[in-house]
Amino acid sequence: MDRWDNRGCAMIKSELIEKLGAENPHLTQAEVERVVNVILGRMVSALEAGGRVELRGFGAFSVRHRPARSGRNPRTGQTVDVPAKSVPFFKSGKELRERLNADG
């Protein structure tokens, strides 16, 4: 069975490029790779600028800010200061949720 049909398998960027190349034989592998890199790069740039990336039917990516806090080192139990940080956040779209929860 093709790994694309298996549930629980992760897809990595190189596999996405390979699959898109196979489905678009008129494009070279280098062109497909460049397109994927441009799309992902633009998404990252938008998030870096504090924006949001919405892919209709799939979901939306945004950035959430976490304030500084006190944490605990699980190995030693010692209190440590955790700095403020920004983390990516994904909210799935309605169509994606419906497909994932469809019977059959």
Secondary structure, DSSP 8 states (H G I E B T S, - for coil): --TTTSTT----HHHHHHHHHHH-TTS-HHHHHHHHHHHHHHHHHHHHTT--EEETTTEEEEEEEE--EEEE-TTT--EEEE--EEEEEEEE-HHHHHHHT---
